[in-house]
């Protein structure tokens, strides 16, 4: 589904992403892990085109997307979340979610701000996530975990082929985290491809089919959770304690 080839992002003399290559297979959950400063979120930004890569290629379902504008990448079927929620605090949850709906063209300017079809679709997504009670709540009234769920709901409004989740477990209480894991599994079982950046190793080992490990902007390991967990370089130099604890 997603192929990253020799991706680089330099900030002056700093090589945040340095000749990075990996794939996310269709229908699987792939984890991108590594220590702080490894370049994971920068890679996400380049893949989603919220940041322009210095060089390299990104291919989505056989089509090159690294030269497209961000909204065009979304139209091609790739959507993402961010570490920090980017909701509009003065809008309701329902309004925030519908903001993420696909735009068909100039004719959309003549339609109501929220069409009945969009409201039905958004409410269906909220029902799937178990948060219909929040539909008319202002964004600034939500807890951190509820904002994560709202961002997740907004992601689904664009009917993506693949979703990029940037630390979905960050700051979320254990009960809500189990809900999020369950939602990701259900969506993946329905055919959605997932690429996830996460520091919670327990979540990664339970959820992922494939794990890519980055350090200093480069991929240092690539394999199944069991293979990565046993990789001496990963264990000793980067994530040993966390991975052993998860195991």
N, C-alpha and C positions, 0 to 999 in steps of 0.2 A: 504493500500500500504506500509506504513512504521510504524513499531512499535518499540518504544524505551522502554526498560524495566530496571528500577533500574540503570540507567547509572550514573557512577561516574568518575570524573577526578580530582585527587589530585596533587597538586604541593607542596611537603613537607607537612606542616600542613595546607595549604590552600585548601579548598574543592571548587574548581571552579564550578564543577557540582557534586551535592550531591543527589544520589538516585532519579534521574529524570526519570519520565515515562510519555509518551504521545503517541498519534497516529496521523498520517496524513492519512485521508481516501482517497481511490482511487477516482480520478476524481474531487477532491475538492482542494480549495486553503486554506491552513492552515497557520496562522501567529503565529510566536514565538516572543513574545514581553516581555519587562521588562526594568528596569533602567540599566544604564551603570554598568558593573560589575556583572550583573545577571547570566552570564554563557552561554548566548545564542550562541555566536560565538564559544566558547569552545565546546558546545554540537554539533554544526555544524561540527567542526573539527573532533570530535570523530565519528560522524555518517558517514562522508565521508572518514574516516580513514587517513586523513592528520595528525591526532594525535591519539595515542594509548590510549584507555580508561583504567582507572584503574580497573574497573569492570563493569558489566552490559552486556546487550545484545541489539543488533540492528537487526531487521528483515525487509527484503525487499521482498514484494510480497510472503511471506511464507518461505523465505530462510534466514538463519542467515548470516550476512555479517560483523560483528564486528571483525572477526579474519582474514579477507581477506586483501590483499594489496590494496592500493588505485586504481591502474589501474584495478584490478579485480572487485572492487566495481563499477567502471564506466562501465565495461563490463556487469555487472548485471542490469544496467539501471538507475543508480543514478549519476547525474552530479551536479556540484555546481559552483557558482561564489564566488568571494572574495570581501571584502569591498574595497580593493585597487586593481586596475587593474594589472594583471600579464602578460600583453602583452609583446612581444619582440619588442622593439622600432625600431630596424634596419630591421624589416621585414614589408611587406605590410599588410594591413588588410586581404586580401585574404589569404596570406601565414599564418598569425596568426590563422585564422579560420581553415584552412586545417590541421594545426598541431594537432587539437583536434579530427580529424577523427579517427574512429575505426581502430586498427591495427589487421589484420587477422592472422599474423604469419610471419615467416621468409621469405615467398615469397614476402611480401611487400617490402623487401629490394631490390628486383630485379626490382621493378616498378619505373616509373618516380616519382620525388618528389611530383608532383601534377598531378594526373591522370585526364583525361578529365571528368570522372564521378564525382570525388571530386570537380573539378572546377564548374561543372554544379550544384551540390548540394549546394556548398557554395554560388554561385551567386543567387540561388533560395532563400536561407535564407536571404541574404542581400536585395533582392528585397522585401521579406515579411516585413522586418524591415524598408524598405524605405531608405536604405543607399548604394545602388549599386554605387553611385558616389564616394564612399570612397574605393572601392575595391582595387585600386592600390596606395592608399595613405600610406606613411610610418606611423607606429604606433606612432612615437614621434610627428607627426604633428596634432594629434587628440585633440579635446577638451576633458575635463573630461567626459562630458555626452556622447560624441561619443565613448570614450573608454568603457563606460558601455554597450553601444549597441553592440560594437564589442565582448565584453566578453559574452554577451547574445547570439550572433550569434554563437560563438565558442561552447557554451554549447550545442546547438542544433545539432551540427555535429555528436555527438555520439548516436543520436536517443534515448534519455533517456525516461524512464517511469515516473521518478519524477525528478524535478529540485529543488535545494536548492539555494535560492537567498539571498545573504547576503547584506542587505541595498542597494537595487537597486536604491532607490530614493536619496541616499546621495550625495549632491553636484550637483544635476541635476536641471537645470532651469525648471520652471513650465510648459512651453510648451512641452519640451522633456519628462517631467514626465508623462504628459497625453498620449503621444505616448507609453511610456513604459507600462503604465496601460492597454492601449488598446491591445498591443501585448500579455501581460500576459492573458488577458481575452480571446482573440482569441485562444491561445494555449490551455488554460484550456477547452474551449468549444469543442476543437478537441480531448479532452481526456487526456491531460497531467496533472498529479498531481503536485501541487506546494506547497513547504514549504518555507516560507519567513520570514526572520528576518528584522525588520524595525522599526525605531523610528517615522516615519511620521504616526501619528494616523489617519489623514484624509484618507490616502491611505489604511491603514489597515481596517478601518471601511467600506470603499466603496468596497473593493476588496475581503475580506476574507469570507469564509463560516464558519470557525472555528478559534478560537483564544486560544492559550496556553500562560499563563503568568508565567514568571520565576522571581524569586528574590532570591539572595544569593544561587544560584545553584539549587534551588528547584522549582517545579511547585506549584504555589499558587492559580491558577484559571484556569479553562478549560471550554469553552462553546462557544456559538454563540457570535458575536460581541455585540449584545444587552445585553446578559447575563453578559458578562465581563464588559461592560460599566456601569452596575448597581451594580457590586460587590463592597460592601463597603470597603473590604480590598484593592482591587486594586485602587479604587478611592482615598481613604484617605492616604494610605501608599506609593503608588508608582506613579501612572500615572493620578491622579485625574484631575488636571488642563488641561492636554493635551487631555484627553478623553472627558471631558465636553465641551471643545472648539470644538472638532471634531463633537460632537453630535449636 
